[in-house]
Amino acid sequence: MKEFYKHVTKLSKRIQRELGAGFKENVLQAALAVEFINSRVAYEKEFSLDVLYKKHPVGYIVADFYIPQQKNFGIKEDLIIETKQAALENKIEYLSQLKIYLKSRAKHLSKENTCKAILIQWNKKDHLSEDGLTLEFSSNIKVEVWELDKNKLNMIWSSESDD
């Protein structure tokens, strides 16, 4: 699975470097979908999950991407990918959203154990050179893998610690 995490990081950095910062999430997600197609990664975009209460659907939520199990990149279990414009002050909100997705997915699979999600945090801003004469496109993104294990969300991989 680590091979896929690194691949998602590489693709995300490529998109950020080529497009630059400042685009809305839907543009970045569309670019990621193109990269998945080119990499032959099966995916479903805007994946709807029913919210279950006592085994009854009471609403639904939409994850940015669903990646099913596949031999490509050693993907041994399905994953949810959520993309966000990087803003650390909102990280708790992003993680709460991941927890909701993973809890819903676990209930659908009748699993109490683990479900994983990838959080891609795009850089919101490009960087102005020190002399103020050049705007440099940023490829600085952050990719994290989070795992829901018995109602606790734990980070199990980060692009910052494993480039």
Backbone bond lengths (Angstrom), bond angles and torsions (degrees), N, CA, C in turn:
res aa  C-N    CA-C-N  psi(-1)  N-CA   C-N-CA  omega(-1)  CA-C   N-CA-C  phi
1 M - - - 1.450 - - 1.530 110.93 -
2 K 1.324 116.08 -32.70 1.460 119.75 -178.88 1.529 110.99 -58.88
3 E 1.329 115.95 -33.33 1.464 120.52 177.63 1.534 110.52 -59.76
4 F 1.336 116.26 -40.39 1.462 119.70 179.10 1.526 111.00 -70.15
5 Y 1.319 117.60 -40.31 1.469 120.37 178.18 1.525 110.07 -58.07
6 K 1.319 116.30 -43.78 1.473 120.46 179.29 1.526 110.82 -66.36
7 H 1.329 116.39 -36.84 1.463 120.52 179.23 1.536 110.51 -65.52
8 V 1.315 117.83 -43.44 1.466 121.75 177.75 1.527 109.72 -61.27
9 T 1.322 116.98 -39.92 1.466 121.24 177.71 1.525 110.48 -61.98
10 K 1.327 116.65 -46.18 1.466 121.45 179.72 1.529 110.92 -60.59
11 L 1.333 116.70 -45.07 1.465 120.86 179.96 1.524 111.09 -64.18
12 S 1.315 116.71 -42.73 1.467 121.26 -178.76 1.520 111.11 -64.76
13 K 1.320 116.64 -40.87 1.472 120.33 177.76 1.524 110.54 -65.49
14 R 1.322 116.55 -38.88 1.467 120.56 178.71 1.529 110.31 -61.39
15 I 1.326 115.92 -44.77 1.465 120.80 179.50 1.521 110.41 -63.26
16 Q 1.321 117.10 -47.46 1.466 121.43 -178.61 1.530 110.55 -61.62
17 R 1.322 116.16 -42.13 1.476 121.02 -179.24 1.529 110.70 -66.32
18 E 1.330 116.79 -42.57 1.461 120.47 -175.92 1.534 112.67 -75.53
19 L 1.319 117.29 -43.37 1.464 120.00 -177.72 1.524 112.46 -86.12
20 G 1.316 116.37 -31.39 1.453 119.89 -173.50 1.522 109.54 85.26
21 A 1.302 115.76 174.30 1.461 121.09 -176.48 1.523 110.86 -85.33
22 G 1.327 115.29 167.86 1.456 120.85 172.34 1.515 115.46 101.71
23 F 1.337 117.83 -9.61 1.459 119.08 178.89 1.518 110.59 -77.54
24 K 1.311 115.88 152.84 1.458 120.59 175.83 1.522 109.48 -69.90
25 E 1.322 114.47 157.72 1.467 120.30 -176.91 1.522 112.52 -56.54
26 N 1.343 118.74 -36.52 1.467 119.74 -177.12 1.530 111.82 -63.20
27 V 1.343 117.85 -33.63 1.471 121.37 177.27 1.523 109.77 -69.20
28 L 1.311 116.67 -44.72 1.470 121.26 179.85 1.530 110.75 -65.02
29 Q 1.326 116.36 -38.94 1.467 120.20 177.54 1.528 111.37 -65.63
30 A 1.316 117.33 -39.38 1.467 120.72 177.67 1.531 110.10 -63.79
31 A 1.327 116.75 -40.46 1.473 120.43 176.95 1.524 110.29 -64.48
32 L 1.329 117.49 -39.61 1.465 120.51 177.85 1.527 110.51 -64.71
33 A 1.321 117.17 -38.08 1.470 120.58 176.67 1.528 110.55 -61.51
34 V 1.336 117.94 -41.34 1.473 121.52 176.55 1.525 109.91 -60.84
35 E 1.328 116.63 -43.25 1.467 120.41 179.06 1.529 111.33 -64.39
36 F 1.328 117.52 -38.83 1.466 120.11 176.98 1.529 110.56 -63.24
37 I 1.321 116.67 -42.74 1.471 120.05 178.43 1.526 109.73 -60.82
38 N 1.326 117.19 -47.52 1.471 121.24 -179.83 1.523 112.42 -63.56
39 S 1.327 117.24 -28.44 1.467 122.10 179.88 1.522 112.59 -91.40
40 R 1.326 116.05 -0.90 1.465 122.20 -177.93 1.539 112.27 60.45
41 V 1.317 115.37 41.99 1.463 121.65 174.69 1.524 107.35 -99.14
42 A 1.323 116.14 120.38 1.465 120.28 176.56 1.528 108.61 -71.08
43 Y 1.328 116.09 138.22 1.457 120.15 -178.56 1.516 109.60 -155.89
44 E 1.311 115.09 164.31 1.462 121.45 169.68 1.521 106.05 -129.55
45 K 1.328 116.00 127.58 1.462 121.24 -179.29 1.529 109.47 -92.13
46 E 1.329 115.42 144.94 1.459 122.40 -178.73 1.525 110.82 51.85
47 F 1.302 113.78 63.83 1.462 124.26 -175.37 1.530 110.37 -81.79
48 S 1.326 116.94 118.10 1.469 121.91 -179.59 1.520 110.95 -84.97
49 L 1.317 114.53 134.01 1.468 121.77 176.49 1.525 108.60 -123.76
50 D 1.321 116.50 128.12 1.458 119.49 173.94 1.519 109.10 -70.60
51 V 1.308 116.28 141.34 1.454 121.73 171.21 1.521 106.07 -91.65
52 L 1.321 116.05 121.50 1.457 120.86 -177.12 1.526 110.58 -103.62
53 Y 1.308 114.44 136.30 1.459 121.14 172.36 1.517 106.83 -128.05
54 K 1.328 115.87 117.04 1.466 121.69 -176.34 1.523 110.50 51.02
55 K 1.337 114.08 45.05 1.472 124.23 177.22 1.529 114.48 68.80
56 H 1.327 117.54 12.87 1.461 121.93 178.08 1.526 109.63 -114.41
57 P 1.353 118.11 133.22 1.465 119.16 176.54 1.529 110.36 -68.37
58 V 1.338 115.61 130.19 1.464 120.44 -179.09 1.530 111.52 -123.95
59 G 1.312 116.51 4.84 1.455 121.59 -179.80 1.525 108.38 165.60
60 Y 1.314 115.31 -172.06 1.456 118.28 177.26 1.530 109.50 -148.63
61 I 1.332 114.19 159.99 1.457 122.82 175.95 1.518 107.61 -130.93
62 V 1.328 117.31 159.55 1.459 121.25 -176.59 1.531 109.44 -125.45
63 A 1.326 115.95 117.55 1.464 121.96 175.71 1.530 108.41 -89.20
64 D 1.327 116.98 151.47 1.467 120.60 -178.00 1.526 112.00 -62.30
65 F 1.339 117.14 -47.33 1.467 121.78 -179.88 1.518 110.04 -141.72
66 Y 1.325 114.14 148.55 1.455 122.72 170.40 1.527 106.04 -122.04
67 I 1.323 116.48 127.68 1.461 122.16 177.99 1.527 107.23 -113.98
68 P 1.335 118.12 111.70 1.469 119.50 179.83 1.531 111.08 -77.19
69 Q 1.310 115.12 166.18 1.467 120.26 173.99 1.521 108.73 -55.48
70 Q 1.338 116.33 140.90 1.462 121.11 177.37 1.518 109.40 -164.79
71 K 1.303 115.60 156.46 1.460 120.08 -177.90 1.523 111.97 -70.62
72 N 1.348 115.79 -30.00 1.465 120.00 177.17 1.523 109.82 -53.14
73 F 1.301 117.69 128.54 1.464 123.57 174.49 1.523 113.39 60.66
74 G 1.314 118.48 17.28 1.461 121.41 177.16 1.512 113.80 63.90
75 I 1.325 117.58 39.17 1.468 121.51 -179.61 1.531 107.47 -80.63
76 K 1.327 115.65 100.80 1.462 121.39 -171.93 1.519 113.66 -92.64
77 E 1.322 116.57 -11.69 1.464 120.41 176.76 1.515 108.25 -146.87
78 D 1.323 115.65 158.22 1.447 117.51 -178.42 1.530 110.68 -71.49
79 L 1.331 114.59 153.44 1.459 122.18 -176.42 1.520 109.78 -132.58
80 I 1.305 115.26 153.17 1.455 121.96 170.43 1.519 106.47 -111.02
81 I 1.335 116.63 138.66 1.464 120.86 175.84 1.516 108.25 -118.81
82 E 1.311 115.14 129.53 1.460 122.03 176.25 1.529 107.33 -120.78
83 T 1.328 116.52 133.38 1.462 121.10 179.60 1.523 109.27 -114.44
84 K 1.331 115.33 141.47 1.464 120.92 -179.21 1.522 109.82 -143.38
85 Q 1.320 115.53 150.00 1.460 120.10 168.67 1.522 106.18 -70.13
86 A 1.330 117.24 130.84 1.465 120.72 -174.65 1.518 111.50 -65.95
87 A 1.300 115.57 118.71 1.457 122.36 172.78 1.518 105.81 -151.88
88 L 1.310 115.96 103.45 1.464 120.03 -172.81 1.516 113.25 -58.10
89 E 1.330 116.91 -30.66 1.457 118.62 -179.07 1.526 111.68 -65.45
90 N 1.328 118.02 -18.86 1.465 121.43 179.60 1.529 112.83 -100.53
91 K 1.328 118.54 3.83 1.458 120.50 -172.69 1.527 112.22 -59.70
92 I 1.306 118.66 -39.91 1.459 120.71 179.47 1.527 110.32 -60.77
93 E 1.322 116.86 -36.41 1.471 121.56 177.22 1.534 110.13 -65.33
94 Y 1.337 117.16 -42.84 1.466 121.29 178.69 1.525 110.60 -62.92
95 L 1.322 115.76 -43.12 1.464 119.80 -178.34 1.529 111.13 -68.64
96 S 1.319 117.13 -36.16 1.472 119.99 175.77 1.523 110.06 -63.10
97 Q 1.327 116.04 -38.85 1.464 120.63 177.26 1.530 110.20 -64.02
98 L 1.330 117.77 -43.14 1.471 121.25 177.23 1.524 110.50 -60.09
99 K 1.306 116.27 -43.42 1.467 120.69 -179.52 1.532 110.38 -59.52
100 I 1.322 116.66 -42.54 1.470 120.53 178.72 1.530 110.33 -62.26
101 Y 1.335 117.30 -45.24 1.470 120.68 178.49 1.519 110.92 -59.67
102 L 1.332 115.70 -47.06 1.459 119.70 -175.64 1.527 112.28 -69.51
103 K 1.323 117.33 -37.26 1.471 119.56 176.31 1.523 110.17 -64.20
104 S 1.328 117.30 -41.95 1.470 120.65 178.95 1.519 110.53 -63.94
105 R 1.329 115.90 -43.59 1.470 120.23 179.72 1.523 110.97 -63.28
106 A 1.315 116.87 -42.37 1.471 121.28 179.88 1.527 110.59 -61.33
107 K 1.331 116.84 -40.84 1.475 120.12 179.20 1.525 110.83 -65.23
108 H 1.339 116.97 -38.07 1.470 120.12 177.61 1.518 111.70 -64.24
109 L 1.318 115.56 -35.11 1.461 120.16 -178.27 1.526 112.19 -88.96
110 S 1.331 116.52 0.28 1.468 122.27 -174.82 1.522 110.78 54.07
111 K 1.330 114.83 41.21 1.460 121.04 178.57 1.515 108.61 -110.08
112 E 1.298 115.72 140.80 1.448 118.98 172.38 1.515 109.87 -104.07
113 N 1.312 116.14 -11.62 1.454 119.07 -172.26 1.508 112.58 -86.57
114 T 1.322 116.51 -112.13 1.454 119.38 -166.10 1.517 113.13 -109.80
115 C 1.280 114.19 143.21 1.453 124.58 168.05 1.519 104.99 -139.19
116 K 1.339 116.57 146.22 1.461 120.95 -175.98 1.524 111.64 -120.50
117 A 1.340 114.14 150.86 1.458 120.96 176.42 1.522 108.32 -141.01
118 I 1.328 114.46 149.36 1.458 121.88 176.23 1.528 107.31 -106.91
119 L 1.321 115.68 130.53 1.460 122.06 175.63 1.526 107.83 -109.29
120 I 1.332 116.32 118.32 1.472 121.55 176.40 1.524 106.72 -104.23
121 Q 1.323 116.25 123.05 1.460 121.69 178.11 1.526 108.24 -110.22
122 W 1.330 115.66 107.05 1.460 121.66 -179.50 1.528 109.47 -77.97
123 N 1.305 116.46 148.25 1.461 120.93 176.60 1.520 108.28 -77.04
124 K 1.320 117.17 131.53 1.462 121.79 -177.77 1.519 113.30 -79.39
125 K 1.330 117.78 -24.93 1.458 120.29 -171.52 1.523 111.70 -130.24
126 D 1.332 115.32 144.00 1.460 121.02 168.00 1.528 107.24 -81.45
127 H 1.319 116.38 176.44 1.461 119.87 -174.82 1.524 110.97 -119.20
128 L 1.326 115.41 134.83 1.457 121.81 176.14 1.524 107.98 -88.07
129 S 1.333 116.00 133.79 1.471 119.95 179.46 1.521 110.03 -61.80
130 E 1.325 115.88 161.92 1.469 121.10 -177.89 1.527 112.19 -58.65
131 D 1.332 116.88 -35.96 1.469 119.25 -179.67 1.533 112.40 -80.89
132 G 1.340 116.63 -5.31 1.456 120.95 177.14 1.513 114.84 75.49
133 L 1.333 117.47 12.79 1.460 120.66 -175.79 1.522 113.85 -103.92
134 T 1.334 117.20 -9.59 1.458 120.24 -175.64 1.529 110.42 -136.50
135 L 1.319 115.45 132.07 1.460 120.43 172.60 1.525 106.91 -97.87
136 E 1.317 115.95 119.17 1.467 121.60 -177.13 1.521 109.34 -99.74
137 F 1.335 115.75 127.10 1.461 119.96 176.77 1.520 108.55 -68.47
138 S 1.300 115.64 136.65 1.455 121.48 -178.33 1.522 110.40 -92.08
139 S 1.318 115.89 138.11 1.463 119.90 169.98 1.522 108.67 -113.29
140 N 1.320 114.80 17.42 1.452 121.39 -176.63 1.528 109.78 -82.25
141 I 1.307 115.98 102.20 1.461 121.97 176.97 1.528 107.14 -126.80
142 K 1.294 115.44 168.53 1.457 120.42 178.37 1.522 108.33 -130.94
143 V 1.320 115.80 130.34 1.465 121.10 177.39 1.530 107.24 -121.67
144 E 1.312 115.05 129.55 1.466 120.81 178.03 1.518 109.21 -129.64
145 V 1.330 115.62 148.44 1.462 121.03 174.73 1.524 106.70 -114.05
146 W 1.315 114.36 127.67 1.455 121.83 -178.49 1.516 109.42 -117.75
147 E 1.318 115.98 145.07 1.453 122.27 -177.79 1.524 109.32 -126.62
148 L 1.318 115.61 130.81 1.459 121.07 174.31 1.518 107.24 -92.68
149 D 1.313 115.75 119.56 1.458 121.25 -179.92 1.524 107.80 -132.08
150 K 1.316 115.30 107.42 1.463 121.57 179.37 1.526 112.43 50.92
151 N 1.300 116.25 53.87 1.466 124.65 174.07 1.530 114.13 72.09
152 K 1.334 117.31 15.33 1.466 121.01 173.42 1.515 108.72 -121.75
153 L 1.318 115.76 136.29 1.459 121.96 178.88 1.530 108.07 -100.05
154 N 1.329 116.42 121.76 1.457 122.08 -177.72 1.521 110.79 -125.40
155 M 1.339 117.11 135.85 1.459 119.85 174.50 1.527 107.60 -78.78
156 I 1.352 115.58 127.36 1.463 119.23 -177.68 1.532 112.28 -113.50
157 W 1.347 117.16 -10.12 1.469 120.55 179.33 1.512 108.69 -159.81
158 S 1.332 115.95 145.65 1.461 120.72 177.02 1.517 109.36 -143.64
159 S 1.337 116.24 141.19 1.455 120.73 177.17 1.528 110.91 -65.70
160 E 1.312 117.35 -23.97 1.462 120.30 -179.82 1.522 112.02 -73.70
161 S 1.319 117.48 -25.52 1.461 119.76 -179.28 1.525 112.65 -103.92
162 D 1.341 117.50 -5.37 1.465 120.10 -176.28 1.529 110.60 -148.03
163 D 1.332 117.48 62.76 1.471 119.86 -180.00 1.482 112.52 -74.63
